Amino acid sequence: MVEWEPGHFGRSIDTSFETLRISPRGLEALQRAAATIAGTRSSIELRQAVRDVFAVLRSHGVPLHLPPESAFVEAVPEHEVVLARIIDRALSHRGDRVGMVDLEDLSGWSERSLRRHLRQYLRKYHFNALAWRELYRRWRLSTGLALMGAAKATTESVAEYLGYSSPTAFCRAFASAGLPSPGSIRRLL
């Protein structure tokens, strides 16, 4: 038996019943849907599992109406789409130093607008940086960590690949972030 809290989903629910009795088949379907919801990363599977839950509950007399498809998808403002593409493009230019001026050129926005959009974007999507310089620095460090784990990686080749002015600058960046030296990364992994 599954307990149902009348009114839990708002006033549009018929609250004339206190307990909902679900058939064994319905309970099995709800358990499958719950397992899918808990374990999936696919938006398609998630959407279908939610539909399944609504179908089982409706078939047992709960007056639920399936929300429109748009309820499952958040509208993304155009400036965020543009900014995501710019960030992706800027971080793809590994050896090039990319600064705010380059981002301004790519976006066509003023420096002030770019900084405002970037700050909002980083906050909304929970990046662990407050500004472009910090995001870029952290990207280079995390990429450097990953690359130094490769069997034939050298400090010199990774530093050059990531656009550091020298292997010494690469090592200093690691030290200032409280990380072990690039050369010791492979031994630690």
C-alpha positions as CSV (number, residue, x, y, z in Angstrom):
1,M,0.0,0.0,0.0
2,V,1.3,3.5,-0.8
3,E,0.2,6.4,1.3
4,W,-0.9,9.5,-0.5
5,E,-0.9,13.0,1.0
6,P,-4.0,14.7,-0.3
7,G,-3.3,18.3,-1.5
8,H,0.5,17.7,-1.7
9,F,0.6,18.7,-5.3
10,G,-1.7,21.7,-4.9
11,R,-5.4,22.5,-5.0
12,S,-6.0,20.9,-8.4
13,I,-5.9,17.4,-6.8
14,D,-9.1,15.7,-5.7
15,T,-8.6,15.3,-2.0
16,S,-11.7,13.2,-1.3
17,F,-9.5,10.1,-0.6
18,E,-7.0,9.5,2.2
19,T,-5.2,6.4,1.1
20,L,-4.4,5.1,-2.4
21,R,-4.3,1.4,-2.9
22,I,-2.0,0.5,-5.8
23,S,-2.0,-2.9,-7.4
24,P,1.1,-5.1,-7.2
25,R,1.6,-4.4,-11.0
26,G,1.3,-0.7,-10.4
27,L,3.7,-0.8,-7.5
28,E,6.2,-2.7,-9.6
29,A,5.9,-0.1,-12.3
30,L,6.4,2.8,-9.8
31,Q,9.5,1.0,-8.4
32,R,11.0,0.6,-11.9
33,A,10.3,4.3,-12.7
34,A,11.9,5.3,-9.3
35,A,15.0,3.2,-10.1
36,T,15.2,4.8,-13.5
37,I,14.8,8.3,-12.1
38,A,17.5,7.7,-9.4
39,G,20.0,6.1,-11.8
40,T,19.7,7.9,-15.2
41,R,21.6,10.8,-16.6
42,S,19.5,10.7,-19.8
43,S,16.8,13.4,-20.1
44,I,14.9,11.1,-22.5
45,E,14.8,8.2,-20.0
46,L,14.0,10.7,-17.1
47,R,11.1,12.1,-19.1
48,Q,9.7,8.7,-19.9
49,A,10.0,7.6,-16.2
50,V,8.0,10.7,-15.1
51,R,5.4,9.9,-17.7
52,D,5.2,6.3,-16.4
53,V,4.7,7.5,-12.8
54,F,1.9,9.8,-13.9
55,A,0.3,7.0,-15.9
56,V,0.3,4.6,-13.0
57,L,-1.1,7.1,-10.6
58,R,-3.8,8.2,-13.0
59,S,-4.7,4.6,-13.7
60,H,-5.3,4.2,-9.9
61,G,-7.6,7.2,-9.8
62,V,-5.3,10.0,-8.9
63,P,-6.4,13.0,-11.0
64,L,-3.0,14.1,-12.3
65,H,-2.5,15.7,-15.7
66,L,0.8,15.3,-17.4
67,P,2.7,18.6,-17.5
68,P,3.5,19.9,-20.9
69,E,6.8,19.0,-22.5
70,S,8.1,22.5,-21.9
71,A,7.9,21.9,-18.1
72,F,10.9,19.5,-18.4
73,V,13.1,21.9,-20.4
74,E,14.5,25.2,-19.2
75,A,14.6,27.9,-21.7
76,V,18.2,29.2,-22.1
77,P,18.6,32.8,-23.0
78,E,20.4,33.5,-26.3
79,H,23.2,35.4,-24.6
80,E,24.0,32.3,-22.5
81,V,24.2,30.1,-25.6
82,V,26.5,32.6,-27.2
83,L,28.7,32.8,-24.1
84,A,28.9,29.0,-23.8
85,R,30.1,28.8,-27.4
86,I,32.6,31.6,-26.8
87,I,34.0,29.9,-23.7
88,D,34.2,26.6,-25.5
89,R,36.0,28.2,-28.4
90,A,38.4,30.2,-26.2
91,L,39.3,27.2,-24.1
92,S,39.9,25.1,-27.3
93,H,42.8,27.4,-28.3
94,R,45.2,25.6,-26.0
95,G,48.5,27.3,-26.7
96,D,47.1,30.8,-27.2
97,R,46.6,33.1,-24.3
98,V,43.0,34.1,-24.3
99,G,42.0,37.3,-22.4
100,M,39.0,39.4,-22.0
101,V,39.8,41.4,-25.2
102,D,39.7,38.2,-27.2
103,L,36.3,37.3,-25.6
104,E,35.0,40.8,-26.5
105,D,36.1,40.3,-30.1
106,L,34.4,36.9,-30.2
107,S,31.2,38.2,-28.6
108,G,30.8,41.6,-30.1
109,W,29.7,42.8,-26.6
110,S,31.3,45.7,-24.7
111,E,33.7,44.8,-21.9
112,R,31.1,45.7,-19.2
113,S,28.3,43.6,-20.8
114,L,30.7,40.7,-21.3
115,R,31.8,40.8,-17.6
116,R,28.2,41.0,-16.5
117,H,27.1,38.1,-18.7
118,L,30.1,36.1,-17.7
119,R,29.6,36.7,-14.0
120,Q,25.9,35.7,-14.2
121,Y,26.8,32.6,-16.3
122,L,29.5,31.4,-14.0
123,R,27.2,31.8,-11.0
124,K,24.1,30.2,-12.6
125,Y,26.0,27.1,-13.8
126,H,28.1,26.8,-10.6
127,F,31.5,27.2,-12.1
128,N,34.1,27.5,-9.3
129,A,35.3,30.8,-10.6
130,L,34.1,34.4,-10.4
131,A,35.7,35.8,-13.6
132,W,37.3,34.8,-16.8
133,R,40.9,34.9,-15.6
134,E,40.1,32.6,-12.7
135,L,38.1,30.2,-15.0
136,Y,41.0,30.1,-17.5
137,R,43.6,29.6,-14.8
138,R,41.6,26.7,-13.3
139,W,41.0,25.2,-16.7
140,R,44.7,25.2,-17.5
141,L,45.6,23.7,-14.1
142,S,43.0,20.9,-14.3
143,T,44.0,20.2,-17.9
144,G,47.6,20.2,-16.8
145,L,46.9,17.7,-14.1
146,A,45.1,15.4,-16.5
147,L,47.9,15.6,-19.1
148,M,50.7,15.1,-16.6
149,G,49.1,11.7,-15.8
150,A,49.9,10.4,-19.3
151,A,52.8,8.0,-19.5
152,K,55.0,10.0,-21.8
153,A,54.1,13.5,-20.7
154,T,56.9,15.9,-19.8
155,T,56.6,19.2,-18.0
156,E,58.0,21.0,-21.0
157,S,55.6,19.5,-23.5
158,V,52.5,20.1,-21.3
159,A,53.6,23.6,-20.4
160,E,54.0,24.5,-24.1
161,Y,50.7,22.8,-25.0
162,L,48.8,24.8,-22.4
163,G,50.4,28.1,-23.4
164,Y,52.6,28.7,-20.3
165,S,55.6,30.9,-21.1
166,S,58.0,28.2,-19.7
167,P,58.1,25.0,-17.8
168,T,59.0,27.0,-14.7
169,A,55.9,29.1,-15.1
170,F,53.8,25.9,-15.3
171,C,55.5,24.6,-12.1
172,R,54.9,27.9,-10.3
173,A,51.2,27.8,-11.3
174,F,50.9,24.4,-9.7
175,A,52.8,25.5,-6.5
176,S,50.6,28.7,-6.2
177,A,47.5,26.5,-6.3
178,G,48.9,24.2,-3.6
179,L,49.4,21.3,-6.0
180,P,52.3,19.0,-6.1
181,S,54.9,19.6,-8.8
182,P,53.8,18.6,-12.4
183,G,56.6,16.0,-12.5
184,S,55.4,14.2,-9.4
185,I,51.7,13.9,-10.6
186,R,52.3,10.6,-12.5
187,R,54.0,9.0,-9.5
188,L,51.0,10.1,-7.3
189,L,48.5,8.6,-9.7
